[in-house]
Amino acid sequence: MSAGTYTPRPGAAPLPRMIAAQTALETRMLLRNGEQLLLTVIIPTLLLVLFSAVDIVDTGAGESVDFLAPGILALAVMSTAFTGQAIATGFERRYGVLKRLGASPLPRWALMTAKTLSVLVTEVLQIVLLTAIAFALGWSPEGNPLSVLLLLVLGTAAFSGLGLLMAGTLKAEATLAAANLVFLLLLVGGGVIVPPDKFPDAVQSVLGLLPVSALSEGLRDVLQHGASMPWAQAGILAVWAVLGLGAAAKFFRWE
Protein backbone atom coordinates (compact mmCIF):
# COMPACT_ATOMS: atom_id res chain seq x y z
CA MET A 1 0.00 0.00 0.00
CA SER A 2 1.56 3.28 -1.07
CA ALA A 3 1.83 6.26 1.24
CA GLY A 4 -0.98 8.73 1.04
CA THR A 5 -3.64 6.21 0.01
CA TYR A 6 -6.00 7.50 2.69
CA THR A 7 -4.83 11.11 2.62
CA PRO A 8 -7.88 13.43 2.72
CA ARG A 9 -8.46 15.62 -0.31
CA PRO A 10 -10.27 18.68 1.04
CA GLY A 11 -12.08 20.94 -1.37
CA ALA A 12 -15.23 21.11 -3.42
CA ALA A 13 -16.11 18.54 -6.03
CA PRO A 14 -16.11 19.61 -9.69
CA LEU A 15 -19.02 21.91 -10.47
CA PRO A 16 -20.77 19.55 -12.94
CA ARG A 17 -20.70 16.77 -10.34
CA MET A 18 -22.17 19.06 -7.68
CA ILE A 19 -24.98 20.16 -10.02
CA ALA A 20 -25.71 16.54 -10.98
CA ALA A 21 -25.82 15.46 -7.33
CA GLN A 22 -28.11 18.34 -6.36
CA THR A 23 -30.36 17.63 -9.35
CA ALA A 24 -30.70 13.99 -8.32
CA LEU A 25 -31.49 15.03 -4.74
CA GLU A 26 -34.10 17.58 -5.83
CA THR A 27 -35.75 15.01 -8.11
CA ARG A 28 -35.90 12.34 -5.39
CA MET A 29 -37.39 14.80 -2.91
CA LEU A 30 -40.06 15.81 -5.42
CA LEU A 31 -41.00 12.24 -6.33
CA ARG A 32 -41.23 11.21 -2.66
CA ASN A 33 -43.60 14.06 -1.82
CA GLY A 34 -47.20 12.85 -1.92
CA GLU A 35 -48.68 16.33 -2.30
CA GLN A 36 -46.35 17.07 -5.21
CA LEU A 37 -47.27 13.80 -6.91
CA LEU A 38 -50.96 14.66 -6.52
CA LEU A 39 -50.37 18.00 -8.19
CA THR A 40 -47.99 16.93 -10.93
CA VAL A 41 -49.21 13.43 -11.84
CA ILE A 42 -52.56 12.41 -10.40
CA ILE A 43 -54.60 15.55 -11.15
CA PRO A 44 -53.49 15.88 -14.80
CA THR A 45 -54.04 12.15 -15.34
CA LEU A 46 -57.53 12.20 -13.83
CA LEU A 47 -58.50 15.27 -15.84
CA LEU A 48 -57.28 13.67 -19.07
CA VAL A 49 -59.13 10.42 -18.47
CA LEU A 50 -62.33 11.99 -17.11
CA PHE A 51 -62.84 14.66 -19.76
CA SER A 52 -61.84 12.29 -22.57
CA ALA A 53 -64.24 9.56 -21.46
CA VAL A 54 -67.18 11.75 -20.41
CA ASP A 55 -68.66 14.42 -22.66
CA ILE A 56 -68.65 17.23 -20.10
CA VAL A 57 -67.18 20.08 -22.17
CA ASP A 58 -67.83 20.69 -25.87
CA THR A 59 -64.35 20.49 -27.39
CA GLY A 60 -65.51 20.88 -30.98
CA ALA A 61 -65.22 18.48 -33.88
CA GLY A 62 -63.09 15.38 -33.57
CA GLU A 63 -62.14 13.26 -30.61
CA SER A 64 -62.09 14.98 -27.23
CA VAL A 65 -58.67 13.55 -26.42
CA ASP A 66 -57.16 15.30 -29.47
CA PHE A 67 -58.16 18.64 -27.94
CA LEU A 68 -57.47 17.72 -24.32
CA ALA A 69 -54.07 16.03 -24.56
CA PRO A 70 -52.09 19.19 -25.57
CA GLY A 71 -53.82 21.22 -22.86
CA ILE A 72 -53.08 18.59 -20.22
CA LEU A 73 -49.42 18.55 -21.26
CA ALA A 74 -49.38 22.33 -20.75
CA LEU A 75 -51.02 21.84 -17.35
CA ALA A 76 -48.36 19.30 -16.40
CA VAL A 77 -45.61 21.80 -17.22
CA MET A 78 -47.34 24.51 -15.19
CA SER A 79 -47.95 22.22 -12.21
CA THR A 80 -44.28 21.24 -11.99
CA ALA A 81 -42.37 24.32 -13.13
CA PHE A 82 -44.63 26.88 -11.46
CA THR A 83 -46.91 25.56 -8.71
CA GLY A 84 -44.77 22.74 -7.35
CA GLN A 85 -41.48 24.60 -7.60
CA ALA A 86 -42.89 27.78 -6.06
CA ILE A 87 -44.31 25.97 -3.03
CA ALA A 88 -41.26 23.76 -2.44
CA THR A 89 -38.77 26.62 -2.86
CA GLY A 90 -40.87 28.95 -0.72
CA PHE A 91 -40.81 26.58 2.26
CA GLU A 92 -37.11 25.82 1.74
CA ARG A 93 -36.51 29.55 1.98
CA ARG A 94 -38.65 29.82 5.12
CA TYR A 95 -36.86 26.97 6.92
CA GLY A 96 -33.42 28.34 6.06
CA VAL A 97 -32.51 25.53 3.67
CA LEU A 98 -31.70 27.92 0.83
CA LYS A 99 -29.58 30.09 3.12
CA ARG A 100 -27.48 27.09 4.18
CA LEU A 101 -27.18 25.74 0.65
CA GLY A 102 -26.19 29.21 -0.51
CA ALA A 103 -23.25 29.08 1.90
CA SER A 104 -22.08 25.71 0.58
CA PRO A 105 -19.47 25.25 -2.20
CA LEU A 106 -22.38 24.97 -4.65
CA PRO A 107 -22.89 28.45 -6.17
CA ARG A 108 -26.34 29.91 -5.91
CA TRP A 109 -26.79 29.99 -9.67
CA ALA A 110 -25.82 26.31 -9.79
CA LEU A 111 -28.45 25.52 -7.14
CA MET A 112 -31.11 27.19 -9.30
CA THR A 113 -29.76 25.31 -12.30
CA ALA A 114 -30.15 22.03 -10.40
CA LYS A 115 -33.73 22.94 -9.48
CA THR A 116 -34.50 23.69 -13.12
CA LEU A 117 -32.93 20.40 -14.27
CA SER A 118 -34.99 18.57 -11.66
CA VAL A 119 -38.12 20.19 -13.09
CA LEU A 120 -37.11 19.03 -16.58
CA VAL A 121 -36.55 15.45 -15.39
CA THR A 122 -39.95 15.42 -13.72
CA GLU A 123 -41.60 16.86 -16.81
CA VAL A 124 -40.10 14.12 -18.98
CA LEU A 125 -41.66 11.50 -16.69
CA GLN A 126 -44.99 13.36 -16.74
CA ILE A 127 -45.03 13.68 -20.52
CA VAL A 128 -44.17 10.02 -21.05
CA LEU A 129 -46.97 8.93 -18.69
CA LEU A 130 -49.59 11.33 -20.06
CA THR A 131 -48.68 10.55 -23.66
CA ALA A 132 -49.05 6.81 -23.03
CA ILE A 133 -52.46 7.35 -21.43
CA ALA A 134 -53.56 9.65 -24.27
CA PHE A 135 -52.54 7.04 -26.86
CA ALA A 136 -54.57 4.45 -24.95
CA LEU A 137 -57.56 6.81 -25.14
CA GLY A 138 -57.21 7.09 -28.91
CA TRP A 139 -55.05 10.20 -29.32
CA SER A 140 -53.71 10.79 -32.85
CA PRO A 141 -51.09 13.58 -32.65
CA GLU A 142 -49.66 15.34 -35.68
CA GLY A 143 -46.99 17.95 -36.29
CA ASN A 144 -43.27 18.38 -35.78
CA PRO A 145 -41.81 16.98 -32.52
CA LEU A 146 -39.10 19.67 -32.53
CA SER A 147 -41.77 22.38 -32.45
CA VAL A 148 -43.38 20.61 -29.49
CA LEU A 149 -40.02 20.41 -27.72
CA LEU A 150 -39.32 24.12 -28.25
CA LEU A 151 -42.73 25.09 -26.89
CA LEU A 152 -42.27 22.87 -23.83
CA VAL A 153 -38.82 24.34 -23.12
CA LEU A 154 -40.11 27.91 -23.47
CA GLY A 155 -43.10 27.08 -21.28
CA THR A 156 -40.85 25.54 -18.64
CA ALA A 157 -38.61 28.61 -18.61
CA ALA A 158 -41.59 30.95 -18.32
CA PHE A 159 -43.29 29.06 -15.50
CA SER A 160 -40.03 28.38 -13.69
CA GLY A 161 -39.16 32.07 -13.64
CA LEU A 162 -42.59 33.01 -12.33
CA GLY A 163 -42.49 30.26 -9.71
CA LEU A 164 -39.07 31.30 -8.43
CA LEU A 165 -40.13 34.95 -8.41
CA MET A 166 -43.12 34.11 -6.22
CA ALA A 167 -41.11 31.84 -3.91
CA GLY A 168 -38.33 34.39 -3.52
CA THR A 169 -40.49 37.40 -2.70
CA LEU A 170 -43.53 36.15 -0.76
CA LYS A 171 -43.80 34.35 2.57
CA ALA A 172 -44.14 30.58 2.34
CA GLU A 173 -47.79 30.56 3.41
CA ALA A 174 -48.64 33.28 0.91
CA THR A 175 -46.79 31.38 -1.80
CA LEU A 176 -48.74 28.21 -0.98
CA ALA A 177 -52.08 30.01 -1.23
CA ALA A 178 -51.21 32.11 -4.27
CA ALA A 179 -49.64 29.27 -6.26
CA ASN A 180 -52.64 26.99 -5.74
CA LEU A 181 -55.09 29.79 -6.54
CA VAL A 182 -53.26 30.64 -9.76
CA PHE A 183 -53.19 26.94 -10.67
CA LEU A 184 -56.99 26.66 -10.28
CA LEU A 185 -57.71 29.90 -12.14
CA LEU A 186 -55.48 29.01 -15.08
CA LEU A 187 -56.87 25.48 -15.15
CA VAL A 188 -60.31 26.95 -15.80
CA GLY A 189 -59.44 30.01 -17.87
CA GLY A 190 -56.21 29.05 -19.57
CA GLY A 191 -57.61 26.99 -22.43
CA VAL A 192 -56.50 23.72 -20.84
CA ILE A 193 -59.91 22.05 -20.73
CA VAL A 194 -62.39 24.74 -21.77
CA PRO A 195 -61.87 25.96 -25.37
CA PRO A 196 -60.90 29.65 -25.51
CA ASP A 197 -63.80 30.44 -27.88
CA LYS A 198 -66.23 29.66 -25.06
CA PHE A 199 -65.23 32.96 -23.40
CA PRO A 200 -66.33 36.45 -24.51
CA ASP A 201 -64.20 38.06 -27.23
CA ALA A 202 -62.81 40.72 -24.90
CA VAL A 203 -61.75 38.06 -22.41
CA GLN A 204 -60.22 35.85 -25.10
CA SER A 205 -57.71 38.52 -26.09
CA VAL A 206 -56.51 38.83 -22.49
CA LEU A 207 -56.44 35.09 -21.77
CA GLY A 208 -54.46 34.48 -24.95
CA LEU A 209 -51.54 36.42 -23.44
CA LEU A 210 -51.24 34.11 -20.43
CA PRO A 211 -48.36 31.61 -20.55
CA VAL A 212 -50.55 28.54 -20.04
CA SER A 213 -52.91 29.70 -22.80
CA ALA A 214 -50.00 30.31 -25.16
CA LEU A 215 -48.50 26.91 -24.35
CA SER A 216 -51.76 24.94 -24.62
CA GLU A 217 -52.82 26.69 -27.83
CA GLY A 218 -49.35 26.34 -29.33
CA LEU A 219 -49.22 22.63 -28.56
CA ARG A 220 -52.76 22.26 -29.90
CA ASP A 221 -51.84 24.01 -33.15
CA VAL A 222 -48.97 21.57 -33.68
CA LEU A 223 -50.34 18.31 -32.30
CA GLN A 224 -53.99 18.66 -33.32
CA HIS A 225 -53.82 20.80 -36.46
CA GLY A 226 -50.34 19.92 -37.75
CA ALA A 227 -48.94 23.46 -37.75
CA SER A 228 -45.20 23.76 -38.33
CA MET A 229 -44.44 26.31 -35.60
CA PRO A 230 -46.90 28.69 -33.86
CA TRP A 231 -44.55 31.65 -33.64
CA ALA A 232 -47.07 33.95 -31.96
CA GLN A 233 -47.48 31.59 -29.00
CA ALA A 234 -43.74 30.90 -28.91
CA GLY A 235 -43.11 34.65 -28.77
CA ILE A 236 -45.52 35.10 -25.86
CA LEU A 237 -43.79 32.30 -23.95
CA ALA A 238 -40.35 33.78 -24.70
CA VAL A 239 -41.42 37.18 -23.34
CA TRP A 240 -42.79 35.58 -20.16
CA ALA A 241 -39.58 33.56 -19.79
CA VAL A 242 -37.35 36.63 -20.08
CA LEU A 243 -39.50 38.71 -17.74
CA GLY A 244 -39.98 35.94 -15.18
CA LEU A 245 -36.38 34.74 -15.02
CA GLY A 246 -35.05 38.30 -15.07
CA ALA A 247 -37.33 39.40 -12.24
CA ALA A 248 -36.55 36.26 -10.23
CA ALA A 249 -32.80 36.85 -10.59
CA LYS A 250 -33.17 40.48 -9.45
CA PHE A 251 -35.69 40.22 -6.62
CA PHE A 252 -35.18 36.70 -5.22
CA ARG A 253 -34.40 36.86 -1.49
CA TRP A 254 -32.53 33.92 0.05
CA GLU A 255 -33.70 34.64 3.60
Secondary structure, 3 states (H helix, E strand, C coil): CCCCCCCCCCCCCCHHHHHHHHHHHHHHHHHHCHHHHHHHHHHHHHHHHHHHHCCCCCCCCCCHHHHHHHHHHHHHHHHHHHHHHHHHHHHHHHCCHHHHHHCCCCCHHHHHHHHHHHHHHHHHHHHHHHHHHHHHCCCCCCCCHHHHHHHHHHHHHHHHHHHHHHHHHCCHHHHHHHHHHHHHHHHHHCCCCCCHHHCCHHHHHHHCCCHHHHHHHHHHHHHCCCCCCCHHHHHHHHHHHHHHHHHHHHHCCCC
